Amino acid sequence: MKRMLAGVVLATTATLIAATPAMAAAPKDPVVAVKKQLAPGKGVKFTERTTLEADGDRQIFVRRSGTLQFGKSGIAASDITGRFNISLKDLGENTEDVPELLKALATPERTIRVGTTSYMSGGMWSTVLPEDKTWLKFPKGPTGGITGALGQPLNLAETATLKTLLKGAKPVSGGYAGKLTVGDLWKVSPWYRATALDKPSKKQQKSTISWRITLNSAGLPTRLVSTFPIAAVSSGKGTLSVDTRFSDWGTAVSIKAPPAEEVATEFKDGEEADPSEILNSFGNVTM
């Protein structure tokens, strides 16, 4: 699924250079700090960008922002908007000849996820929605649609994931740094499994994710940078670096499903909505 997606998006990404701000001072145990935040109706906000480096070129690939809502033991809901770093201009002067799916890549997509049910809107999802609907409903759906598959694979609001990261991690200025394999992440993280949808191949599971966490004085993560080969999640050569910034830990959050009258459970052609089918459709699109 993600292998087929990469060939389409890599050819249309606009070039921008990512910045690397200084790290903060290193304080308390982040697992303890995050556990204290896991109260119903509370949450955290984030912004992030994914940068692709290949053949000596470094480009911002994806931008995302969103909010996570907590339950007693973890993530209860999320609301995430993402978009590829492209515009209609990047697709050529005559956009009338450009496939609708490629045009849709230049517009944001939004994913509301309540429990394990996802609601997708905008971006390429708008091309398959019935005319009177604005959302597609996917039980056990992805956390962030197309852009989510190329976003941050590590979710620090999952305390089991955070514990796994810290095993063998080294203290660094402002926090901690370490490595883990995609296979180990798949085992421990429900969020990653839902984001990826497809189980990584045996080769992909051996891929290594390098990461660095910055903490504030309370021990809460304020920044997470992960770096891994694009082959770990897609096809092609190069390296992806995802820079995620966290803010407003403990803020009041209330994420709800879209109004029922705006939600479709079938594509506009009447077929049952299937996120894997839509994601795979990118393999049939050529530039």
C-alpha positions in Angstrom: 0.0 0.0 0.0 2.6 2.6 1.1 5.0 1.3 -1.5 2.6 2.3 -4.3 1.9 5.6 -2.6 5.5 6.7 -2.5 6.0 6.8 -6.3 3.2 9.3 -6.7 4.0 11.7 -3.9 7.7 11.8 -4.2 7.4 13.2 -7.7 5.3 16.1 -6.6 6.8 17.3 -3.4 7.9 21.0 -3.2 11.5 21.7 -1.9 11.9 23.4 1.5 14.7 23.1 4.0 13.9 21.9 7.5 15.3 23.8 10.5 16.9 22.1 13.6 16.2 24.1 16.8 18.4 23.7 19.9 17.5 21.0 22.5 16.1 21.9 25.9 17.5 20.9 29.3 17.0 17.3 30.5 14.7 16.6 33.5 12.4 13.9 35.0 11.2 10.5 34.1 8.9 11.0 31.0 6.9 7.8 31.6 5.8 9.0 35.1 5.1 12.5 33.7 3.0 11.2 30.8 1.0 8.8 33.0 -0.1 11.7 35.1 -1.6 13.3 32.0 -3.8 10.3 31.0 -7.1 11.6 32.4 -10.4 11.5 30.6 -11.2 14.8 28.8 -7.5 15.9 28.8 -5.1 15.8 26.0 -2.1 17.2 24.1 -1.6 19.1 20.8 1.1 18.6 18.2 2.5 19.9 15.0 5.0 18.1 12.8 6.8 17.9 9.5 8.3 15.0 7.6 11.4 15.8 5.7 12.7 13.5 2.9 16.5 13.4 2.1 17.5 11.6 -1.1 20.2 12.0 -3.7 21.6 15.0 -1.9 18.3 16.9 -1.8 16.3 17.6 1.3 12.6 18.4 1.1 9.7 18.9 3.4 7.4 16.1 2.4 4.4 16.2 4.8 3.0 18.7 7.3 0.5 17.7 10.0 -1.1 19.1 13.1 -3.6 17.7 15.6 -4.9 16.9 19.0 -4.9 13.7 21.0 -7.6 13.1 23.6 -6.8 10.8 26.6 -8.8 8.2 28.4 -7.8 6.5 31.7 -5.2 4.3 30.1 -4.2 6.0 26.8 -5.5 7.6 23.7 -9.3 7.7 23.4 -9.7 9.9 20.3 -7.7 12.1 17.9 -8.3 14.8 15.4 -5.4 15.2 12.8 -5.1 17.3 9.7 -2.3 16.6 7.2 -1.2 17.6 3.8 1.6 16.9 1.3 3.9 19.8 0.7 2.7 20.3 -2.8 0.3 22.6 -4.7 -1.6 22.6 -7.9 1.3 24.6 -9.5 3.6 21.6 -8.8 1.4 19.5 -11.0 1.9 21.6 -14.1 0.3 24.5 -15.9 -2.5 22.5 -17.4 -4.2 20.8 -14.5 -7.2 19.7 -16.6 -5.1 16.8 -17.7 -4.0 15.9 -14.2 -5.9 12.9 -12.6 -8.3 14.0 -9.8 -6.4 11.9 -7.2 -3.2 13.9 -7.8 -5.1 17.2 -7.6 -6.5 16.0 -4.3 -3.0 15.5 -2.9 -2.6 19.3 -3.0 -5.5 19.7 -0.4 -5.5 18.9 3.3 -7.0 15.6 4.6 -8.6 15.4 8.1 -9.0 12.3 10.2 -11.2 12.1 13.3 -10.7 8.9 15.2 -12.9 7.9 18.1 -11.9 4.7 19.7 -10.9 2.6 16.7 -13.4 4.1 14.3 -12.0 6.6 11.8 -13.8 9.4 9.9 -11.9 10.7 6.8 -12.5 14.0 5.0 -10.8 16.2 2.4 -7.8 15.4 0.3 -8.2 12.4 -1.9 -11.2 11.1 0.2 -13.3 13.9 -1.3 -13.0 12.3 -4.7 -14.9 9.1 -3.6 -17.5 10.7 -1.3 -21.2 10.8 -2.3 -22.2 14.3 -3.2 -24.2 14.9 -0.1 -21.6 13.6 2.4 -18.3 15.1 3.7 -17.0 12.2 5.8 -16.2 8.5 5.2 -16.5 6.1 8.1 -14.0 3.3 8.5 -14.3 0.9 11.5 -10.8 0.0 12.6 -9.5 2.7 10.3 -6.2 4.5 10.0 -5.1 7.2 12.5 -4.2 9.7 9.8 -5.0 8.6 6.3 -2.5 8.9 3.5 -0.3 11.5 5.2 -0.4 9.6 8.5 1.4 6.7 6.9 4.4 9.0 6.3 4.1 10.9 9.6 5.5 10.3 13.1 5.6 6.5 13.7 6.2 6.9 17.5 3.4 8.0 19.7 4.7 9.2 23.1 1.2 9.2 24.6 1.4 5.4 24.6 3.2 4.7 27.9 4.1 1.2 26.8 5.7 2.6 23.6 7.6 5.2 25.7 8.9 2.6 28.1 10.1 0.5 25.1 11.9 3.5 23.7 13.7 4.3 27.0 15.0 0.8 27.4 18.7 1.1 26.5 18.3 4.8 25.7 21.0 7.3 26.5 20.6 10.6 28.4 21.4 13.5 26.1 21.2 17.3 26.5 17.6 18.0 27.1 16.3 14.5 27.2 17.0 11.0 25.7 18.1 9.4 22.5 18.0 5.8 21.2 17.0 3.3 18.5 14.4 0.6 18.0 13.4 -1.6 15.1 10.2 -1.3 13.2 9.3 -4.9 14.2 9.6 -4.0 17.9 7.4 -0.9 17.4 4.8 -3.0 15.6 4.6 -5.3 18.6 4.2 -2.7 21.2 2.3 0.2 19.6 -1.5 -0.1 18.7 -1.2 3.4 17.3 1.5 2.4 14.8 -0.4 -0.8 13.8 -3.5 1.3 13.1 -1.4 4.0 11.2 0.4 1.5 9.0 -2.6 -0.8 8.4 -0.4 -3.3 6.6 2.1 -5.4 8.6 5.7 -4.5 7.6 7.6 -7.1 5.6 10.3 -9.1 7.4 12.9 -6.9 5.8 11.1 -3.7 6.9 10.7 -5.0 10.5 14.5 -5.1 10.7 14.8 -1.4 9.8 16.0 0.9 12.6 14.3 4.0 13.8 16.6 6.5 15.5 14.9 9.0 17.8 15.6 11.8 20.2 13.2 13.2 22.8 13.3 16.7 24.4 11.6 17.1 27.8 10.4 20.1 29.7 11.1 20.7 33.4 8.1 18.5 34.3 9.5 15.6 32.3 6.9 15.9 29.5 8.0 15.6 25.9 8.1 18.8 24.0 9.8 17.5 20.9 10.4 14.2 19.2 12.6 13.7 16.1 12.7 10.3 14.5 14.8 9.2 11.5 14.5 6.1 9.4 14.9 4.8 5.8 11.9 5.4 3.6 12.1 1.7 2.7 10.9 1.0 6.3 7.5 2.4 5.4 7.3 2.7 1.7 9.4 2.2 -1.5 12.3 4.2 -2.9 15.7 5.3 -1.5 16.3 8.0 1.0 15.7 8.9 4.6 12.7 10.3 6.3 13.0 12.6 9.4 9.9 13.4 11.3 10.0 16.4 13.7 7.1 16.5 16.1 6.4 19.4 18.6 4.1 18.9 21.6 2.2 21.6 23.4 -0.6 22.1 25.9 -0.2 18.9 27.8 -3.3 18.5 30.1 -5.5 20.8 28.0 -9.2 20.2 28.0 -10.1 18.2 24.8 -13.4 16.9 23.5 -13.3 15.1 20.2 -16.5 13.7 18.8 -17.6 11.9 15.6 -18.9 14.1 12.8 -22.7 14.5 12.6 -24.3 11.2 11.3 -26.0 13.0 8.4 -22.6 14.1 7.0 -21.1 10.6 7.2 -21.0 8.0 4.4 -20.2 4.3 4.9 -20.1 3.6 1.1 -18.2 5.2 -1.8 -20.1 7.3 -4.3 -20.4 4.2 -6.6 -22.3 2.4 -3.8 -19.4 0.0 -2.9 -18.5 -0.5 0.7 -15.9 2.0 2.0 -12.5 0.3 2.4 -9.4 2.4 3.3 -7.0 -0.2 1.9 -8.8 0.0 -1.4 -8.4 3.7 -1.6 -4.8 3.7 -0.6 -4.0 1.1 -3.1 -5.6 3.1 -5.9 -2.6 5.4 -5.9 -0.7 2.5 -7.6 -2.9 3.0 -10.6 -2.0 6.7 -11.0 0.9 7.8 -13.1 2.5 11.2 -13.4 
